[in-house]
Amino acid sequence: MNQRPAGILATSQSPRDVRPQDYDRAAPISERLKYLINYAVLAPSTHNTQPWLFRVNGDSVDILADRSRALPVIDPEDRGLLISCGAASGTLSTALEAVGLIHNLSFLPDPSEPDLVARIAVVGEIALETDWMGTLNAIRSRKTVRNGFQDRLLRPSDMQFIEERTVSGEASVRLIDSVQDEVDVLRAIGDAETERLTDKHYVRENASWTHPLRNRSRDGIPELANRTASIQEIWSPGNLLENKMGSISRVAVVVSPSNRPLNWLRSGFEMSIILIEAGKRGLNAAIIIHPLQIQEIRLRIEAILKTDWTAQVLLRLGFAERAPLTPRRALVDVMLHPGFSR
């Protein structure tokens, strides 16, 4: 295979245009890291705010929280913002593993720089993974479900990868097994959204990140002619209890033993791993965080799960209906020079 230089994708181009065949193992490590950051920015984020910045310094990458892209009403504690940064860290870590770059990842590595949420340092190199292009393509093709799920039943084996995922000390992903529990969680999400829609500040902030002009800024959720489905539609329990044939979706919850910034980052990391593995199987997920900002709703969901861990993210996995991918900011907009912060 003829490989093009790692820098073939200009920093002003959309990371959606990145291709695995552009990876050049002969390029300097700093150039390869910049190339792989194109995959990191394809991670999911709350309202597609993309609240991250990257700084390459030799053989390491710093990931910084861009709090200028915070959602003060929807996400008042920046919990979703840090979960999003954790997802970018996990996506970048997965891309590095795929191309054989051994690395160390540390969260919150420098207390003197509070916005520095993660540092990834390359410490060696091994052979490419057998299916490294498949992993990178799974990152490229991942999308958040916003137009609903195909009427296609899931098999038990489709979800096995979640159950086989090793539980970490800071976060884990749990699949809801009981249909009644799943219905109760979905109803809780619906109740949360009904409550939030009475808050004009929530409605206004939500609308500011969801409209057609978002294509120009390469962020947010562009409204389309075929209309993005509402949260109530995407998360409706429908006729789950009456459906004897099976389900077209399954709900999973990212949980952590406490509710601190490290747990938020680790929750985003674990979520990203699950989403990439789902993508390899043709699955995608609807993702929601903000109902868990309402303590009553969060405690209600944790009681349904019978867990004393904190619920951080809710996922609904299935085969997505066809829909355009959301835009991404170019590297020129998310890269910092070494020694600079924002």
C-alpha positions as CSV (number, residue, x, y, z in Angstrom):
1,M,0.0,0.0,0.0
2,N,1.3,3.5,-0.9
3,Q,1.1,5.8,2.1
4,R,0.8,9.5,1.8
5,P,2.5,11.8,4.3
6,A,0.9,12.2,7.8
7,G,0.5,15.9,7.1
8,I,-1.6,15.4,4.0
9,L,-4.7,16.6,5.9
10,A,-4.3,20.4,6.2
11,T,-4.9,21.9,9.6
12,S,-7.7,23.9,8.1
13,Q,-9.6,20.9,6.8
14,S,-12.4,19.1,8.6
15,P,-11.2,16.1,10.7
16,R,-14.1,14.2,9.1
17,D,-11.8,14.0,6.0
18,V,-9.1,12.0,7.9
19,R,-8.3,8.6,6.4
20,P,-6.3,5.7,7.9
21,Q,-4.2,5.3,4.8
22,D,-2.8,8.8,5.4
23,Y,-0.9,7.5,8.5
24,D,2.9,7.6,7.9
25,R,5.0,5.6,10.4
26,A,8.1,7.2,9.1
27,A,7.0,10.7,10.0
28,P,8.3,12.4,13.1
29,I,6.3,11.5,16.3
30,S,5.1,15.1,16.7
31,E,3.6,15.0,13.2
32,R,2.0,11.7,13.8
33,L,0.4,12.9,17.0
34,K,-1.1,15.9,15.2
35,Y,-2.5,13.5,12.6
36,L,-4.0,11.3,15.3
37,I,-5.6,14.3,17.1
38,N,-7.9,14.4,14.0
39,Y,-9.5,11.2,15.4
40,A,-9.6,12.6,19.0
41,V,-11.8,15.5,17.9
42,L,-14.3,13.0,16.5
43,A,-15.2,12.1,20.1
44,P,-18.7,12.9,21.3
45,S,-19.4,16.0,23.4
46,T,-22.3,17.6,25.0
47,H,-24.3,19.4,22.3
48,N,-21.3,18.9,20.1
49,T,-19.6,21.9,21.9
50,Q,-16.2,20.2,21.4
51,P,-14.8,21.8,24.6
52,W,-11.2,20.8,24.2
53,L,-7.8,22.1,23.1
54,F,-4.7,20.1,22.3
55,R,-1.0,20.9,22.7
56,V,1.7,18.7,21.2
57,N,5.1,19.0,22.8
58,G,7.6,16.5,21.3
59,D,6.3,13.0,22.0
60,S,3.4,14.0,24.3
61,V,-0.1,15.5,23.9
62,D,-1.8,17.7,26.5
63,I,-5.6,17.9,26.4
64,L,-7.0,21.0,27.9
65,A,-10.6,21.9,28.8
66,D,-11.9,24.9,26.8
67,R,-14.2,26.4,29.3
68,S,-15.2,29.2,26.9
69,R,-17.4,26.5,25.3
70,A,-19.2,25.6,28.5
71,L,-22.9,25.3,29.0
72,P,-23.6,27.2,32.2
73,V,-27.3,26.3,32.3
74,I,-27.3,22.8,30.9
75,D,-24.0,21.8,32.6
76,P,-23.4,24.1,35.5
77,E,-20.6,22.2,37.1
78,D,-18.8,21.4,33.9
79,R,-19.4,17.7,34.5
80,G,-20.5,17.1,30.9
81,L,-17.6,19.2,29.7
82,L,-15.1,17.0,31.5
83,I,-16.8,13.9,30.4
84,S,-16.5,15.1,26.8
85,C,-12.7,15.8,27.4
86,G,-12.4,12.3,28.8
87,A,-14.0,10.9,25.7
88,A,-11.5,12.8,23.5
89,S,-8.7,11.3,25.7
90,G,-10.1,7.8,25.3
91,T,-10.5,8.2,21.6
92,L,-6.9,9.5,21.2
93,S,-5.6,6.6,23.4
94,T,-7.5,4.1,21.2
95,A,-6.1,5.6,18.0
96,L,-2.5,5.5,19.5
97,E,-3.0,1.8,20.4
98,A,-4.2,1.0,16.9
99,V,-1.1,2.4,15.3
100,G,1.2,0.7,17.8
101,L,2.2,3.8,19.9
102,I,2.7,2.7,23.5
103,H,1.8,5.5,25.8
104,N,1.1,6.6,29.4
105,L,-2.1,8.5,30.1
106,S,-2.5,10.7,33.2
107,F,-5.5,12.7,34.2
108,L,-5.2,16.1,36.0
109,P,-1.4,15.8,35.8
110,D,-0.5,19.4,36.9
111,P,-2.5,21.1,39.8
112,S,-0.9,24.5,38.7
113,E,-2.8,24.2,35.4
114,P,-6.4,23.3,36.3
115,D,-7.6,23.3,32.6
116,L,-4.9,20.6,31.8
117,V,-7.2,17.6,32.1
118,A,-5.0,14.9,30.6
119,R,-1.5,14.2,29.3
120,I,-0.6,11.4,26.9
121,A,3.1,10.6,26.6
122,V,4.4,8.2,23.9
123,V,7.0,5.8,25.4
124,G,7.5,3.3,22.7
125,E,6.3,1.7,19.5
126,I,5.2,-1.8,18.5
127,A,3.6,-3.3,15.4
128,L,0.3,-2.0,14.1
129,E,-2.7,-3.7,15.4
130,T,-4.0,-6.4,13.1
131,D,-7.2,-4.4,12.3
132,W,-5.8,-1.0,13.0
133,M,-7.6,0.5,10.0
134,G,-10.9,-1.0,11.2
135,T,-10.4,0.7,14.6
136,L,-9.6,4.1,13.0
137,N,-12.6,3.7,10.7
138,A,-14.8,2.9,13.6
139,I,-13.8,6.2,15.2
140,R,-14.5,8.0,11.9
141,S,-17.9,6.5,11.4
142,R,-19.2,6.8,15.0
143,K,-22.2,9.1,15.3
144,T,-24.6,10.0,18.0
145,V,-28.1,8.8,17.3
146,R,-30.4,11.8,16.8
147,N,-32.9,10.5,14.2
148,G,-33.9,7.3,16.0
149,F,-33.1,3.6,15.5
150,Q,-33.7,1.2,12.7
151,D,-36.4,-1.4,13.2
152,R,-33.8,-4.1,13.5
153,L,-33.7,-6.4,16.5
154,L,-30.6,-6.7,18.6
155,R,-29.1,-10.1,19.4
156,P,-27.7,-10.9,22.8
157,S,-24.3,-11.3,21.3
158,D,-24.5,-7.7,20.0
159,M,-24.1,-6.4,23.6
160,Q,-21.6,-9.0,24.8
161,F,-18.6,-6.6,24.4
162,I,-20.1,-4.3,27.1
163,E,-20.4,-7.2,29.6
164,E,-16.8,-8.3,28.8
165,R,-15.3,-4.9,29.4
166,T,-13.1,-4.9,32.5
167,V,-14.4,-2.7,35.3
168,S,-12.0,0.1,36.2
169,G,-11.6,1.7,39.6
170,E,-12.9,5.1,38.6
171,A,-15.8,4.2,36.2
172,S,-17.6,1.3,34.4
173,V,-20.4,0.8,31.9
174,R,-23.3,-1.4,33.0
175,L,-25.9,-2.8,30.7
176,I,-29.5,-2.7,32.0
177,D,-30.8,-6.3,31.8
178,S,-34.4,-6.0,33.0
179,V,-36.9,-4.6,30.5
180,Q,-38.9,-3.1,33.4
181,D,-35.7,-1.3,34.7
182,E,-35.0,-0.1,31.2
183,V,-38.5,1.4,30.9
184,D,-38.2,3.0,34.3
185,V,-34.9,4.6,33.4
186,L,-36.3,5.9,30.1
187,R,-39.4,7.3,31.9
188,A,-37.1,9.1,34.3
189,I,-35.2,10.7,31.4
190,G,-38.6,11.8,29.9
191,D,-39.6,13.3,33.2
192,A,-36.3,15.2,33.5
193,E,-36.7,16.7,30.0
194,T,-40.3,17.7,30.7
195,E,-39.0,19.5,33.8
196,R,-36.1,21.2,32.0
197,L,-38.3,22.5,29.2
198,T,-40.2,24.7,31.7
199,D,-36.9,26.6,32.2
200,K,-36.6,29.3,29.6
201,H,-32.8,29.6,30.2
202,Y,-32.4,25.9,29.4
203,V,-34.5,26.2,26.3
204,R,-32.6,29.3,25.1
205,E,-29.1,27.7,25.7
206,N,-30.2,24.5,24.1
207,A,-31.5,26.4,21.0
208,S,-28.3,28.4,20.7
209,W,-26.4,25.1,20.0
210,T,-29.1,23.6,17.7
211,H,-29.8,25.5,14.5
212,P,-28.9,25.4,10.8
213,L,-26.1,28.0,11.0
214,R,-24.1,25.6,13.2
215,N,-22.7,24.1,10.0
216,R,-20.7,27.3,9.5
217,S,-19.1,27.2,12.9
218,R,-18.4,23.5,12.6
219,D,-19.9,22.8,16.0
220,G,-23.2,22.3,17.6
221,I,-26.1,20.3,16.1
222,P,-27.3,21.6,12.8
223,E,-31.1,21.3,12.4
224,L,-31.9,19.6,9.1
225,A,-34.8,19.6,6.7
226,N,-35.8,16.1,7.9
227,R,-35.8,17.4,11.6
228,T,-33.7,16.0,14.4
229,A,-35.8,13.9,16.7
230,S,-36.6,15.3,20.1
231,I,-35.1,13.9,23.3
232,Q,-38.6,12.6,24.2
233,E,-38.7,10.7,20.9
234,I,-35.2,9.2,21.1
235,W,-35.6,8.1,24.7
236,S,-39.2,7.1,24.7
237,P,-39.8,3.6,26.2
238,G,-42.4,3.0,23.5
239,N,-43.9,-0.5,23.7
240,L,-40.8,-2.2,25.3
241,L,-43.0,-4.0,27.8
242,E,-45.3,-5.4,25.2
243,N,-42.7,-6.3,22.6
244,K,-42.2,-10.1,22.9
245,M,-39.9,-10.4,19.9
246,G,-37.0,-8.5,21.3
247,S,-35.6,-4.9,21.3
248,I,-34.1,-2.6,18.7
249,S,-32.1,-0.8,21.4
250,R,-30.5,-1.4,24.8
251,V,-29.7,1.1,27.6
252,A,-26.4,1.2,29.4
253,V,-25.2,3.5,32.2
254,V,-21.7,4.8,32.9
255,V,-21.2,4.8,36.6
256,S,-18.4,5.9,39.0
257,P,-17.7,5.3,42.7
258,S,-17.8,9.0,43.4
259,N,-18.7,12.3,41.7
260,R,-15.5,14.2,41.3
261,P,-13.7,15.7,38.2
262,L,-11.4,12.6,38.0
263,N,-14.5,10.4,37.8
264,W,-16.1,12.6,35.1
265,L,-12.9,12.3,33.0
266,R,-12.7,8.6,33.5
267,S,-16.4,8.1,32.7
268,G,-15.9,9.9,29.4
269,F,-12.8,7.7,28.7
270,E,-14.8,4.5,29.4
271,M,-17.8,5.7,27.3
272,S,-15.5,6.3,24.3
273,I,-14.1,2.8,24.5
274,I,-17.6,1.3,24.5
275,L,-18.7,3.6,21.6
276,I,-15.7,2.6,19.4
277,E,-16.3,-1.1,20.1
278,A,-20.0,-0.6,19.3
279,G,-19.0,1.1,16.0
280,K,-17.0,-2.0,15.0
281,R,-20.3,-3.9,15.2
282,G,-22.3,-1.4,13.3
283,L,-23.9,0.0,16.4
284,N,-24.3,3.6,17.5
285,A,-25.7,5.3,20.6
286,A,-27.9,8.1,21.7
287,I,-26.0,9.8,24.6
288,I,-27.5,11.9,27.4
289,I,-25.9,13.5,30.4
290,H,-28.0,16.5,31.5
291,P,-30.9,14.7,33.2
292,L,-28.4,13.4,35.7
293,Q,-27.8,17.0,36.7
294,I,-31.1,16.9,38.5
295,Q,-30.4,15.1,41.8
296,E,-33.8,13.7,42.2
297,I,-33.6,12.1,38.7
298,R,-30.1,10.8,39.3
299,L,-31.0,9.2,42.6
300,R,-34.1,7.7,41.0
301,I,-32.0,6.1,38.3
302,E,-29.4,4.9,40.8
303,A,-32.2,3.3,42.8
304,I,-33.5,1.5,39.7
305,L,-29.9,0.2,39.1
306,K,-29.5,-0.8,42.8
307,T,-26.1,0.8,42.9
308,D,-24.3,3.1,45.3
309,W,-22.1,4.4,42.4
310,T,-23.0,7.7,40.7
311,A,-24.7,7.6,37.3
312,Q,-22.7,9.8,35.0
313,V,-23.9,9.1,31.4
314,L,-26.8,7.3,29.8
315,L,-26.4,5.4,26.5
316,R,-29.1,3.9,24.2
317,L,-27.4,1.6,21.7
318,G,-28.8,0.2,18.5
319,F,-28.6,0.4,14.7
320,A,-29.0,4.1,13.9
321,E,-31.3,5.5,11.2
322,R,-29.3,7.2,8.4
323,A,-28.4,10.8,9.3
324,P,-25.6,13.2,8.4
325,L,-22.6,13.4,10.7
326,T,-22.2,16.5,12.9
327,P,-19.5,18.9,11.9
328,R,-16.1,19.2,13.6
329,R,-13.7,22.1,14.1
330,A,-10.4,21.9,12.2
331,L,-7.1,21.4,13.9
332,V,-6.2,25.0,13.4
333,D,-9.0,25.9,15.8
334,V,-8.2,23.4,18.6
335,M,-4.4,23.3,18.6
336,L,-2.2,25.3,21.0
337,H,1.5,26.0,20.7
338,P,3.7,24.4,23.5
339,G,4.0,26.7,26.5
340,F,0.6,28.4,25.8
341,S,-2.7,27.8,27.5
342,R,-6.1,29.4,27.3
